[in-house]
Protein backbone atom coordinates (compact mmCIF):
# COMPACT_ATOMS: atom_id res chain seq x y z
CA UNK A 1 0.00 0.00 0.00
CA UNK A 2 1.34 3.43 -0.96
CA UNK A 3 2.01 5.79 1.95
CA UNK A 4 0.25 9.13 1.92
CA UNK A 5 1.58 12.09 3.88
CA UNK A 6 1.10 15.84 3.94
CA UNK A 7 4.56 16.93 5.11
CA UNK A 8 3.48 20.32 6.45
CA UNK A 9 0.27 19.16 8.09
CA UNK A 10 2.07 19.38 11.45
CA UNK A 11 2.44 23.16 11.03
CA UNK A 12 -1.16 23.82 9.98
CA UNK A 13 -3.59 25.04 12.67
CA UNK A 14 -6.15 22.76 11.03
CA UNK A 15 -3.70 19.85 10.72
CA UNK A 16 -4.79 16.46 11.98
CA UNK A 17 -1.47 14.64 12.35
CA UNK A 18 -0.75 13.15 15.77
CA UNK A 19 2.91 13.86 16.41
CA UNK A 20 5.74 13.07 18.79
CA UNK A 21 7.99 16.13 19.14
CA UNK A 22 11.73 15.56 19.59
CA UNK A 23 13.78 18.71 20.18
CA UNK A 24 17.49 18.57 19.34
CA UNK A 25 20.41 20.65 20.60
CA UNK A 26 20.06 23.39 17.98
CA UNK A 27 18.62 26.93 18.00
CA UNK A 28 14.81 26.82 18.14
CA UNK A 29 12.28 28.73 16.06
CA UNK A 30 9.85 30.02 18.65
CA UNK A 31 6.85 30.13 16.30
CA UNK A 32 7.37 26.55 15.13
CA UNK A 33 7.89 25.44 18.71
CA UNK A 34 4.55 26.82 19.87
CA UNK A 35 2.65 25.21 17.00
CA UNK A 36 4.31 21.82 17.31
CA UNK A 37 4.19 21.80 21.11
CA UNK A 38 0.43 22.34 21.11
CA UNK A 39 -0.07 19.40 18.73
CA UNK A 40 2.36 16.91 20.26
CA UNK A 41 1.14 13.90 22.19
CA UNK A 42 4.64 13.35 23.57
CA UNK A 43 7.51 15.83 23.90
CA UNK A 44 11.19 15.02 24.42
CA UNK A 45 14.48 16.91 24.56
CA UNK A 46 17.84 15.44 23.62
CA UNK A 47 20.28 16.57 26.32
CA UNK A 48 21.32 20.20 25.59
CA UNK A 49 18.09 20.80 23.71
CA UNK A 50 16.62 21.46 27.14
CA UNK A 51 18.84 24.56 27.34
CA UNK A 52 17.29 25.94 24.16
CA UNK A 53 13.76 25.09 25.31
CA UNK A 54 14.41 26.77 28.67
CA UNK A 55 15.80 29.92 27.04
CA UNK A 56 13.24 30.31 24.26
CA UNK A 57 10.35 29.90 26.73
CA UNK A 58 11.79 32.29 29.32
CA UNK A 59 9.02 33.65 31.50
CA UNK A 60 6.77 30.69 30.76
CA UNK A 61 9.03 27.68 31.28
CA UNK A 62 6.53 26.06 33.60
CA UNK A 63 4.07 25.70 30.71
CA UNK A 64 6.63 23.94 28.51
CA UNK A 65 7.67 20.84 30.42
CA UNK A 66 8.94 17.97 28.25
CA UNK A 67 7.88 14.42 28.99
CA UNK A 68 11.48 13.23 28.65
CA UNK A 69 14.98 14.66 28.69
CA UNK A 70 17.45 12.00 27.56
CA UNK A 71 21.17 11.75 26.85
CA UNK A 72 24.44 11.60 28.75
CA UNK A 73 23.76 15.09 30.17
CA UNK A 74 27.11 16.53 29.17
CA UNK A 75 25.45 19.46 27.35
CA UNK A 76 22.59 20.47 29.62
CA UNK A 77 23.51 23.17 32.14
CA UNK A 78 23.22 22.53 35.86
CA UNK A 79 20.63 25.33 36.16
CA UNK A 80 18.40 23.90 33.45
CA UNK A 81 18.74 20.32 34.68
CA UNK A 82 17.78 21.39 38.19
CA UNK A 83 14.79 23.38 36.89
CA UNK A 84 13.24 20.48 35.00
CA UNK A 85 14.16 17.85 37.60
CA UNK A 86 12.31 19.89 40.21
CA UNK A 87 9.04 19.60 38.26
CA UNK A 88 8.47 15.98 39.30
CA UNK A 89 7.71 15.06 42.89
CA UNK A 90 7.56 11.27 42.68
CA UNK A 91 7.65 8.29 40.33
CA UNK A 92 4.65 5.97 40.59
CA UNK A 93 4.62 2.39 39.31
CA UNK A 94 1.19 0.85 38.82
CA UNK A 95 1.48 -2.90 39.28
CA UNK A 96 4.33 -5.03 40.57
CA UNK A 97 3.06 -6.47 43.85
CA UNK A 98 0.55 -9.07 42.69
CA UNK A 99 0.88 -12.53 41.18
CA UNK A 100 4.13 -14.46 41.58
CA UNK A 101 5.95 -13.94 44.86
CA UNK A 102 9.40 -13.87 43.23
CA UNK A 103 8.29 -11.09 40.88
CA UNK A 104 6.94 -9.08 43.82
CA UNK A 105 10.34 -9.46 45.49
CA UNK A 106 12.01 -8.34 42.25
CA UNK A 107 9.90 -5.17 42.45
CA UNK A 108 11.20 -4.56 45.96
CA UNK A 109 14.77 -5.08 44.74
CA UNK A 110 14.11 -2.51 42.00
CA UNK A 111 13.26 -0.02 44.75
CA UNK A 112 16.76 -0.57 46.15
CA UNK A 113 18.34 0.03 42.73
CA UNK A 114 16.30 3.21 42.35
CA UNK A 115 17.94 4.77 45.41
CA UNK A 116 21.13 5.28 43.41
CA UNK A 117 19.34 6.13 40.14
CA UNK A 118 17.06 8.98 41.19
CA UNK A 119 16.54 11.26 44.21
CA UNK A 120 12.77 11.03 43.65
CA UNK A 121 10.55 8.77 45.75
CA UNK A 122 9.51 5.64 43.84
CA UNK A 123 6.08 4.30 44.83
CA UNK A 124 4.61 0.95 43.81
CA UNK A 125 0.81 0.70 43.85
CA UNK A 126 -1.13 -2.52 43.31
CA UNK A 127 -4.80 -3.04 44.19
CA UNK A 128 -5.03 -2.17 47.92
CA UNK A 129 -1.32 -1.90 48.74
CA UNK A 130 1.46 0.67 48.39
CA UNK A 131 5.20 0.04 48.85
CA UNK A 132 7.85 2.74 49.25
CA UNK A 133 11.51 2.30 50.20
CA UNK A 134 12.59 4.92 52.74
CA UNK A 135 16.15 6.19 52.40
CA UNK A 136 18.40 6.37 55.46
CA UNK A 137 17.43 9.49 57.38
CA UNK A 138 14.25 11.09 58.69
CA UNK A 139 10.87 10.99 56.97
CA UNK A 140 7.47 12.57 57.58
CA UNK A 141 4.55 10.74 55.96
CA UNK A 142 1.17 12.47 55.65
CA UNK A 143 -1.45 9.78 56.25
CA UNK A 144 -4.56 11.96 56.45
CA UNK A 145 -5.82 11.88 52.84
CA UNK A 146 -8.79 9.62 53.56
CA UNK A 147 -7.46 6.94 51.21
CA UNK A 148 -5.38 5.14 53.85
CA UNK A 149 -6.43 1.65 54.87
CA UNK A 150 -6.16 0.30 58.40
CA UNK A 151 -2.72 -1.30 58.18
CA UNK A 152 0.85 -0.21 57.62
CA UNK A 153 4.24 -1.83 58.09
CA UNK A 154 7.99 -1.28 58.24
CA UNK A 155 9.99 -4.19 56.82
CA UNK A 156 13.81 -4.35 56.90
CA UNK A 157 14.34 -5.84 53.43
CA UNK A 158 18.09 -5.78 52.82
CA UNK A 159 19.47 -5.77 56.33
CA UNK A 160 18.97 -4.60 59.93
CA UNK A 161 17.55 -1.10 60.40
CA UNK A 162 17.76 0.93 63.59
CA UNK A 163 14.44 2.73 63.66
CA UNK A 164 12.47 5.32 65.61
CA UNK A 165 8.87 6.26 64.79
CA UNK A 166 5.93 8.36 65.89
CA UNK A 167 2.31 8.41 64.79
CA UNK A 168 1.87 4.61 64.89
CA UNK A 169 -0.13 2.51 67.33
CA UNK A 170 3.03 0.51 68.05
CA UNK A 171 5.98 2.86 67.76
CA UNK A 172 9.66 2.00 67.69
CA UNK A 173 12.19 3.70 69.93
CA UNK A 174 15.69 3.27 68.50
CA UNK A 175 14.99 -0.44 68.00
CA UNK A 176 16.57 -2.72 65.43
CA UNK A 177 14.25 -4.18 62.81
CA UNK A 178 15.67 -7.41 61.42
CA UNK A 179 14.33 -10.69 60.04
CA UNK A 180 14.40 -13.29 62.81
CA UNK A 181 14.39 -10.54 65.43
CA UNK A 182 11.67 -7.89 64.98
CA UNK A 183 9.57 -6.84 61.98
CA UNK A 184 6.79 -4.26 62.23
CA UNK A 185 4.01 -5.83 60.16
CA UNK A 186 0.26 -5.42 60.80
CA UNK A 187 0.87 -2.09 62.48
CA UNK A 188 -1.66 0.73 62.28
CA UNK A 189 -1.93 4.43 63.01
CA UNK A 190 -2.10 6.21 66.33
CA UNK A 191 -5.77 6.49 67.37
CA UNK A 192 -7.28 9.96 67.24
CA UNK A 193 -10.47 11.42 68.62
CA UNK A 194 -13.51 11.35 66.29
CA UNK A 195 -13.36 14.22 63.81
CA UNK A 196 -9.69 14.92 64.52
CA UNK A 197 -7.10 14.61 61.73
CA UNK A 198 -4.73 11.67 61.88
CA UNK A 199 -1.21 12.60 62.96
CA UNK A 200 1.61 12.24 60.41
CA UNK A 201 3.90 9.26 60.74
CA UNK A 202 7.57 10.03 61.28
CA UNK A 203 10.27 7.43 60.64
CA UNK A 204 14.00 7.71 61.26
CA UNK A 205 16.13 4.84 59.97
CA UNK A 206 19.85 4.23 59.49
CA UNK A 207 19.35 1.90 56.49
CA UNK A 208 16.85 1.62 53.60
CA UNK A 209 13.54 0.50 55.11
CA UNK A 210 10.43 -0.65 53.27
CA UNK A 211 7.23 1.21 54.17
CA UNK A 212 3.99 -0.39 53.01
CA UNK A 213 0.39 0.59 53.66
CA UNK A 214 -3.17 -0.29 52.83
CA UNK A 215 -5.16 1.75 50.32
CA UNK A 216 -8.89 2.38 50.18
CA UNK A 217 -10.31 2.65 46.68
CA UNK A 218 -11.24 6.25 45.86
CA UNK A 219 -14.90 6.97 45.21
CA UNK A 220 -15.63 7.04 41.48
C-alpha positions in Angstrom: 0.0 0.0 0.0 1.3 3.4 -1.0 2.0 5.8 1.9 0.2 9.1 1.9 1.6 12.1 3.9 1.1 15.8 3.9 4.6 16.9 5.1 3.5 20.3 6.4 0.3 19.2 8.1 2.1 19.4 11.4 2.4 23.2 11.0 -1.2 23.8 10.0 -3.6 25.0 12.7 -6.2 22.8 11.0 -3.7 19.9 10.7 -4.8 16.5 12.0 -1.5 14.6 12.3 -0.7 13.1 15.8 2.9 13.9 16.4 5.7 13.1 18.8 8.0 16.1 19.1 11.7 15.6 19.6 13.8 18.7 20.2 17.5 18.6 19.3 20.4 20.6 20.6 20.1 23.4 18.0 18.6 26.9 18.0 14.8 26.8 18.1 12.3 28.7 16.1 9.8 30.0 18.6 6.8 30.1 16.3 7.4 26.6 15.1 7.9 25.4 18.7 4.5 26.8 19.9 2.6 25.2 17.0 4.3 21.8 17.3 4.2 21.8 21.1 0.4 22.3 21.1 -0.1 19.4 18.7 2.4 16.9 20.3 1.1 13.9 22.2 4.6 13.3 23.6 7.5 15.8 23.9 11.2 15.0 24.4 14.5 16.9 24.6 17.8 15.4 23.6 20.3 16.6 26.3 21.3 20.2 25.6 18.1 20.8 23.7 16.6 21.5 27.1 18.8 24.6 27.3 17.3 25.9 24.2 13.8 25.1 25.3 14.4 26.8 28.7 15.8 29.9 27.0 13.2 30.3 24.3 10.3 29.9 26.7 11.8 32.3 29.3 9.0 33.6 31.5 6.8 30.7 30.8 9.0 27.7 31.3 6.5 26.1 33.6 4.1 25.7 30.7 6.6 23.9 28.5 7.7 20.8 30.4 8.9 18.0 28.2 7.9 14.4 29.0 11.5 13.2 28.6 15.0 14.7 28.7 17.4 12.0 27.6 21.2 11.8 26.8 24.4 11.6 28.8 23.8 15.1 30.2 27.1 16.5 29.2 25.5 19.5 27.4 22.6 20.5 29.6 23.5 23.2 32.1 23.2 22.5 35.9 20.6 25.3 36.2 18.4 23.9 33.4 18.7 20.3 34.7 17.8 21.4 38.2 14.8 23.4 36.9 13.2 20.5 35.0 14.2 17.9 37.6 12.3 19.9 40.2 9.0 19.6 38.3 8.5 16.0 39.3 7.7 15.1 42.9 7.6 11.3 42.7 7.7 8.3 40.3 4.6 6.0 40.6 4.6 2.4 39.3 1.2 0.9 38.8 1.5 -2.9 39.3 4.3 -5.0 40.6 3.1 -6.5 43.8 0.6 -9.1 42.7 0.9 -12.5 41.2 4.1 -14.5 41.6 5.9 -13.9 44.9 9.4 -13.9 43.2 8.3 -11.1 40.9 6.9 -9.1 43.8 10.3 -9.5 45.5 12.0 -8.3 42.3 9.9 -5.2 42.4 11.2 -4.6 46.0 14.8 -5.1 44.7 14.1 -2.5 42.0 13.3 0.0 44.7 16.8 -0.6 46.1 18.3 0.0 42.7 16.3 3.2 42.3 17.9 4.8 45.4 21.1 5.3 43.4 19.3 6.1 40.1 17.1 9.0 41.2 16.5 11.3 44.2 12.8 11.0 43.6 10.5 8.8 45.8 9.5 5.6 43.8 6.1 4.3 44.8 4.6 1.0 43.8 0.8 0.7 43.9 -1.1 -2.5 43.3 -4.8 -3.0 44.2 -5.0 -2.2 47.9 -1.3 -1.9 48.7 1.5 0.7 48.4 5.2 0.0 48.8 7.9 2.7 49.2 11.5 2.3 50.2 12.6 4.9 52.7 16.1 6.2 52.4 18.4 6.4 55.5 17.4 9.5 57.4 14.3 11.1 58.7 10.9 11.0 57.0 7.5 12.6 57.6 4.5 10.7 56.0 1.2 12.5 55.7 -1.4 9.8 56.2 -4.6 12.0 56.4 -5.8 11.9 52.8 -8.8 9.6 53.6 -7.5 6.9 51.2 -5.4 5.1 53.8 -6.4 1.6 54.9 -6.2 0.3 58.4 -2.7 -1.3 58.2 0.8 -0.2 57.6 4.2 -1.8 58.1 8.0 -1.3 58.2 10.0 -4.2 56.8 13.8 -4.3 56.9 14.3 -5.8 53.4 18.1 -5.8 52.8 19.5 -5.8 56.3 19.0 -4.6 59.9 17.5 -1.1 60.4 17.8 0.9 63.6 14.4 2.7 63.7 12.5 5.3 65.6 8.9 6.3 64.8 5.9 8.4 65.9 2.3 8.4 64.8 1.9 4.6 64.9 -0.1 2.5 67.3 3.0 0.5 68.1 6.0 2.9 67.8 9.7 2.0 67.7 12.2 3.7 69.9 15.7 3.3 68.5 15.0 -0.4 68.0 16.6 -2.7 65.4 14.2 -4.2 62.8 15.7 -7.4 61.4 14.3 -10.7 60.0 14.4 -13.3 62.8 14.4 -10.5 65.4 11.7 -7.9 65.0 9.6 -6.8 62.0 6.8 -4.3 62.2 4.0 -5.8 60.2 0.3 -5.4 60.8 0.9 -2.1 62.5 -1.7 0.7 62.3 -1.9 4.4 63.0 -2.1 6.2 66.3 -5.8 6.5 67.4 -7.3 10.0 67.2 -10.5 11.4 68.6 -13.5 11.4 66.3 -13.4 14.2 63.8 -9.7 14.9 64.5 -7.1 14.6 61.7 -4.7 11.7 61.9 -1.2 12.6 63.0 1.6 12.2 60.4 3.9 9.3 60.7 7.6 10.0 61.3 10.3 7.4 60.6 14.0 7.7 61.3 16.1 4.8 60.0 19.9 4.2 59.5 19.4 1.9 56.5 16.9 1.6 53.6 13.5 0.5 55.1 10.4 -0.7 53.3 7.2 1.2 54.2 4.0 -0.4 53.0 0.4 0.6 53.7 -3.2 -0.3 52.8 -5.2 1.7 50.3 -8.9 2.4 50.2 -10.3 2.6 46.7 -11.2 6.3 45.9 -14.9 7.0 45.2 -15.6 7.0 41.5 
